[in-house]
């Protein structure tokens, strides 16, 4: 009860400060706190866009994660039930995003005012996954990485009949930020709403990736976009960890200071990937790094996903884009984390900053995004490997059942006699493929 009272006090204090800072309601001439990236939104994009805009805005003010999820859900539901959404007069099937955002932020303000008077009960998710995140543009002209942190997935989607769930992802865009932004905004929404989500998470992940790809292809066609994204996703349901990835963004699991390999990234220097590409009429050449047809150093992007559940009784996960992994190996990453925790008496807040700095110092010029998700309770986790075992508490995560799935590519990726080039895929020539796992 004391914990609930302290949490309620924290929530009320945030609402008080937040309402003091916000200048509401927004008028037609007022600038938006956060501006949508797209001018028009299709019907199936509305929920993801509303949730994302709310969360972005709330996190700017350091809103507690559970409260942010609850506020975003309540605000999005209120807006989506509105029968007077700002439909575009030129394209009746789509909604004007700027007008929708203004409506959304005003509704968020109203919701905060109501909750400041009478706060609904929202508890902190258990277990709570402490997270450290840092991202830099580095020497690139633009920042094309996106990341997603949803430690309270159930609250965000009003899920009542599941164990505690959390979603973490890093997306590495190429040729522009639109594909990465789309995946970061909509993939978890598509996952939550899939009919297999409750009973078969592996199938739901697979279908969510595929549906996200299909919908982005439509958007790219409408808006003449030519970009793509790789990505890595971890989903925690109770004591089970699920991993999904495409391209060369990676995640490693660290168990008592030792690296556990969860995946092999899709890179054209892998012999099996090289043979697959060449069998389809492509070529792999060296130009600073192995590249498909000389233009892009990722052999698979949105449109391909692999997912496997893994057994875990572990310390932490490191999710990062290739701007990190190309210069820092898994063992070196673990050493950096270990040294930082040792030097800072177990404080995790700046771990990701330290990892990003190590990649930059090692010569990375790419965008760098690193996310560290600690899986043990901070009070039970052994802060530094080698300083003695953590107190016995049993494994955090138990075994999951792996389902074998055969993936057939979407129509736009079916094998053809000519090279395919799609706005959702690589910035250069895009190759069709099949994958079985």
C-alpha positions in Angstrom: 0.0 0.0 0.0 2.9 2.4 0.8 4.3 1.8 -2.7 0.9 2.6 -4.3 0.6 5.8 -2.3 4.1 6.9 -3.2 3.3 6.2 -6.9 0.0 8.1 -6.8 1.9 11.0 -5.2 4.5 10.9 -8.1 1.7 10.8 -10.7 -0.1 13.8 -9.1 3.1 15.7 -8.9 3.8 15.1 -12.6 0.3 16.2 -13.6 0.6 19.3 -11.6 3.9 20.3 -13.2 2.8 19.2 -16.7 -0.4 21.3 -16.6 1.6 24.2 -15.4 4.0 23.9 -18.4 1.5 23.2 -21.1 -0.1 26.2 -22.9 -3.5 25.0 -23.8 -5.8 24.8 -25.5 -4.0 25.1 -28.8 -5.5 27.6 -31.3 -5.3 27.3 -35.0 -2.3 29.6 -35.2 -0.4 27.9 -32.4 2.6 25.7 -33.2 2.2 22.0 -32.3 4.4 20.6 -29.4 5.3 17.7 -31.7 4.6 17.8 -35.4 3.5 14.7 -37.4 5.9 13.6 -40.1 3.2 12.8 -42.6 0.6 15.3 -43.9 -2.1 12.8 -44.4 -3.0 9.6 -42.4 -4.9 6.6 -43.6 -7.6 5.1 -41.2 -5.3 2.2 -40.1 -2.6 4.7 -39.1 -4.7 6.8 -36.7 -4.3 4.8 -33.5 -0.5 4.4 -33.9 -0.1 8.1 -34.7 -2.2 9.2 -31.7 -0.4 6.9 -29.3 3.0 7.9 -30.6 2.3 11.7 -30.5 1.0 11.4 -26.9 4.0 9.3 -25.7 6.5 11.6 -27.4 5.1 14.6 -25.8 4.7 13.1 -22.3 8.2 11.7 -22.3 9.6 15.1 -23.1 8.5 16.0 -19.6 9.8 12.8 -18.0 6.3 11.3 -17.5 6.4 8.0 -15.6 6.0 5.2 -18.1 2.9 3.7 -16.7 1.2 7.0 -16.4 2.2 8.0 -20.0 0.8 4.7 -21.3 -2.5 5.2 -19.5 -2.8 8.9 -20.6 -1.9 8.0 -24.2 -4.5 5.2 -24.2 -7.3 7.3 -22.7 -6.5 10.3 -25.0 -6.3 8.2 -28.2 -9.6 6.4 -27.4 -11.3 9.8 -26.9 -10.0 11.2 -30.2 -10.7 8.1 -32.2 -14.3 8.0 -31.0 -14.8 11.5 -32.3 -17.1 11.6 -35.3 -15.7 14.9 -36.5 -12.1 13.9 -37.4 -10.5 16.4 -39.8 -10.9 14.5 -43.1 -8.9 15.9 -46.0 -11.3 17.5 -48.5 -9.0 16.5 -51.4 -8.5 12.9 -50.2 -11.7 11.9 -48.3 -10.2 8.5 -47.2 -7.5 10.2 -45.3 -7.2 12.5 -42.2 -5.2 15.8 -42.0 -2.4 15.0 -39.5 -1.8 18.5 -38.3 -5.4 19.1 -37.4 -5.6 15.7 -35.8 -2.6 16.4 -33.7 -4.1 19.7 -32.5 -7.2 17.9 -31.5 -5.2 15.2 -29.8 -3.0 17.6 -27.7 -6.1 19.5 -26.6 -7.7 16.3 -25.6 -4.6 15.2 -23.7 -4.7 18.5 -21.8 -8.4 17.9 -20.9 -7.6 14.3 -19.8 -4.7 15.6 -17.6 -7.0 18.2 -16.0 -9.6 15.5 -15.1 -7.0 13.1 -13.7 -5.3 15.8 -11.7 -8.7 16.1 -9.8 -9.4 12.4 -9.6 -6.6 10.0 -10.6 -7.6 6.5 -11.8 -5.5 3.8 -10.2 -2.6 2.7 -12.3 0.1 0.5 -10.9 3.7 0.2 -11.9 4.2 -3.0 -14.0 5.9 -5.9 -12.3 8.6 -6.8 -13.2 9.7 -3.3 -14.1 12.5 -3.3 -16.7 15.0 -0.6 -16.1 16.2 0.9 -19.4 19.1 3.0 -20.6 18.9 4.6 -24.1 21.1 6.9 -26.0 21.1 7.9 -29.7 23.3 10.3 -31.8 23.3 11.5 -35.4 27.1 11.2 -35.4 28.7 12.2 -38.7 25.7 11.5 -40.9 23.7 14.4 -42.3 20.4 13.1 -40.8 19.3 11.0 -37.9 17.4 8.0 -39.4 17.3 5.7 -36.3 14.1 5.3 -34.2 13.6 3.4 -31.0 10.5 2.3 -29.0 10.3 1.7 -25.3 7.0 0.3 -23.9 7.6 -1.2 -20.5 3.9 -1.3 -19.7 2.4 -2.8 -22.9 -0.8 -3.9 -21.2 -1.8 -0.4 -20.1 -1.0 1.1 -23.5 -3.4 -1.4 -25.1 -5.8 -1.9 -22.2 -5.0 -5.6 -22.0 -6.6 -7.2 -18.9 -6.1 -11.0 -19.4 -2.3 -11.3 -19.9 0.8 -11.5 -17.8 2.9 -8.3 -17.7 4.3 -7.5 -21.1 6.9 -5.1 -22.4 8.1 -4.1 -25.9 11.5 -2.7 -26.9 12.8 -2.0 -30.4 15.5 -0.3 -32.4 14.9 0.6 -36.1 17.7 1.7 -38.4 16.4 3.6 -41.5 18.2 4.1 -44.8 17.3 6.5 -47.6 15.2 8.5 -45.2 13.5 8.3 -41.8 10.0 7.5 -43.0 10.2 3.7 -43.0 11.9 3.6 -39.5 9.3 6.1 -38.2 6.4 4.1 -39.6 7.7 0.8 -38.1 8.3 2.5 -34.7 4.8 4.0 -34.8 2.8 1.0 -36.0 4.5 -2.3 -35.6 3.5 -2.8 -31.9 0.0 -1.6 -32.7 -0.4 -4.2 -35.4 1.1 -6.8 -33.0 -1.3 -6.0 -30.2 -4.4 -6.2 -32.5 -3.5 -9.4 -34.3 -5.9 -12.3 -33.6 -3.0 -14.6 -32.6 -1.5 -12.2 -30.1 -2.9 -13.9 -27.0 -2.4 -17.6 -28.0 0.5 -17.6 -30.5 2.9 -14.7 -30.1 5.3 -16.0 -32.6 2.7 -16.1 -35.3 1.5 -12.6 -34.2 5.0 -11.2 -34.5 5.4 -12.7 -38.0 2.1 -11.3 -39.1 2.7 -7.9 -37.6 5.9 -7.5 -39.5 4.3 -8.6 -42.7 1.3 -6.4 -42.3 3.5 -3.4 -41.4 5.5 -4.0 -44.5 2.4 -4.2 -46.7 0.9 -1.0 -45.3 4.1 0.9 -45.6 4.4 -0.2 -49.3 0.9 1.4 -49.8 2.0 4.6 -48.0 5.2 4.7 -49.9 3.4 4.4 -53.2 1.0 7.2 -52.3 3.7 9.6 -51.0 6.5 8.6 -53.4 8.8 7.5 -50.6 12.1 5.7 -51.3 13.5 4.4 -48.1 13.6 1.4 -45.8 14.5 0.2 -42.4 16.1 -2.7 -40.5 15.0 -3.4 -37.0 15.3 -5.6 -33.9 12.4 -6.2 -31.5 12.3 -7.9 -28.1 9.0 -8.7 -26.5 8.7 -9.9 -22.9 5.6 -11.7 -21.8 5.8 -12.7 -18.2 8.9 -14.8 -17.9 9.4 -15.4 -21.6 11.5 -13.4 -24.0 10.7 -13.3 -27.8 13.1 -11.8 -30.3 12.4 -10.7 -33.9 14.7 -9.0 -36.3 15.3 -8.0 -39.9 18.6 -6.8 -41.4 21.6 -6.0 -39.4 20.2 -4.4 -36.3 21.0 -6.8 -33.4 20.3 -7.7 -29.8 22.5 -9.7 -27.5 21.6 -11.3 -24.2 24.1 -11.1 -21.3 24.0 -13.9 -18.7 26.2 -13.4 -15.7 28.6 -11.4 -17.8 28.7 -13.8 -20.7 27.3 -13.1 -24.2 24.5 -15.4 -25.4 24.1 -15.2 -29.1 20.4 -14.8 -30.1 20.7 -14.1 -33.8 22.8 -13.9 -36.9 22.2 -10.5 -38.6 21.2 -10.5 -42.3 24.4 -9.2 -43.9 25.6 -9.8 -47.4 29.1 -10.9 -46.2 27.4 -14.0 -44.7 28.1 -16.9 -47.2 24.5 -18.1 -47.1 23.2 -14.6 -47.8 25.8 -14.1 -50.5 24.7 -17.3 -52.3 21.0 -16.4 -51.9 21.6 -13.0 -53.5 23.7 -14.3 -56.3 21.2 -17.1 -57.0 18.6 -14.4 -57.6 20.8 -12.6 -60.1 22.3 -10.1 -57.8 25.9 -9.5 -56.9 27.8 -8.8 -53.7 30.9 -6.6 -54.0 33.4 -4.9 -51.6 33.3 -1.1 -51.3 34.4 -0.3 -47.8 32.0 -3.0 -46.6 30.2 -5.8 -48.4 27.3 -4.3 -50.4 24.4 -5.7 -52.4 24.9 -4.6 -56.0 27.3 -2.0 -54.7 24.7 0.3 -53.1 23.6 -0.9 -49.6 25.3 -3.0 -47.0 22.1 -4.6 -45.7 20.7 -7.7 -47.5 17.3 -7.7 -45.9 15.1 -4.9 -44.6 11.4 -4.4 -43.9 9.6 -7.3 -45.5 11.6 -10.1 -43.8 11.3 -11.1 -40.2 12.6 -14.0 -38.1 11.5 -14.5 -34.6 12.4 -17.0 -31.9 11.6 -17.3 -28.2 14.6 -17.8 -26.0 15.3 -19.1 -22.5 16.6 -16.5 -20.2 17.6 -16.1 -16.6 19.7 -13.2 -17.2 21.2 -9.8 -16.5 20.4 -7.5 -19.5 19.8 -7.1 -23.2 21.6 -4.8 -25.5 19.7 -3.7 -28.6 21.6 -1.5 -31.2 21.8 -0.6 -34.8 24.8 -1.5 -37.1 26.3 1.9 -36.4 27.2 0.4 -33.0 27.8 -3.3 -33.8 30.1 -2.6 -36.8 32.8 -1.2 -34.5 32.0 -2.7 -31.1 31.8 -6.5 -30.6 29.5 -8.2 -28.1 32.3 -9.1 -25.7 33.6 -5.5 -25.8 30.1 -4.2 -25.2 29.8 -6.4 -22.1 33.2 -5.2 -20.8 32.1 -1.5 -21.2 28.9 -2.2 -19.3 30.7 -4.1 -16.6 33.3 -1.3 -16.2 30.7 1.4 -16.1 28.6 -0.4 -13.4 31.8 -1.0 -11.4 32.9 2.6 -11.5 29.4 3.9 -10.8 28.3 1.6 -8.0 25.7 -0.1 -10.2 24.1 3.1 -11.5 22.6 2.2 -14.9 21.4 5.6 -16.1 24.4 6.4 -18.3 25.2 2.9 -19.5 23.9 3.5 -23.1 25.8 6.8 -23.3 29.0 5.0 -22.5 28.3 2.3 -25.1 27.6 5.0 -27.8 30.8 6.8 -26.9 32.8 3.6 -27.3 31.4 3.0 -30.8 32.1 6.6 -31.8 35.7 6.4 -30.4 36.2 3.2 -32.3 35.6 5.0 -35.6 31.8 4.7 -36.2 30.5 7.5 -38.4 27.0 6.2 -38.8 23.9 7.0 -36.7 24.2 5.2 -33.4 21.4 4.0 -31.2 21.9 1.7 -28.2 19.3 0.5 -25.7 20.1 -1.6 -22.6 17.2 -3.4 -20.9 18.0 -4.8 -17.4 16.1 -7.9 -16.8 16.8 -8.4 -13.1 15.4 -6.4 -10.3 18.1 -3.6 -9.6 18.2 -4.7 -5.9 18.9 -8.3 -6.8 21.1 -7.9 -9.9 24.8 -8.4 -9.4 26.1 -5.1 -10.6 29.5 -6.4 -11.9 30.3 -9.9 -13.1 33.0 -11.5 -11.1 32.1 -9.8 -7.8 30.2 -12.9 -6.6 26.9 -14.4 -7.7 23.6 -12.6 -7.4 21.4 -13.7 -4.5 19.4 -16.8 -5.5 16.1 -15.7 -6.9 15.4 -18.2 -9.7 15.5 -17.5 -13.4 13.6 -14.4 -14.4 12.5 -15.9 -17.7 11.5 -19.5 -18.4 11.6 -21.6 -21.5 9.3 -20.8 -24.4 8.1 -23.1 -27.2 9.6 -22.4 -30.6 7.2 -22.6 -33.5 8.6 -23.4 -36.9 7.2 -21.2 -39.6 7.7 -21.0 -43.3 7.6 -17.5 -44.6 6.4 -16.7 -48.1 7.4 -13.3 -49.4 4.8 -10.6 -50.1 3.8 -10.3 -53.8 6.1 -7.3 -54.3 9.0 -9.6 -53.2 8.1 -12.7 -55.2 11.0 -14.0 -57.3 11.1 -12.3 -60.7 13.5 -12.2 -63.7 14.3 -8.6 -63.1 15.6 -6.7 -60.1 12.9 -5.2 -57.9 13.3 -1.8 -56.4 10.8 -0.9 -53.7 10.4 2.2 -51.5 10.0 0.1 -48.4 13.2 -1.8 -48.9 16.8 -1.0 -49.7 17.8 2.4 -50.9 19.5 0.5 -53.8 18.3 -2.5 -55.8 15.9 -4.6 -53.7 16.1 -8.4 -54.0 13.2 -10.9 -53.5 13.8 -13.8 -51.2 12.3 -16.6 -49.2 13.2 -17.6 -45.6 12.3 -20.7 -43.6 12.9 -20.8 -39.9 
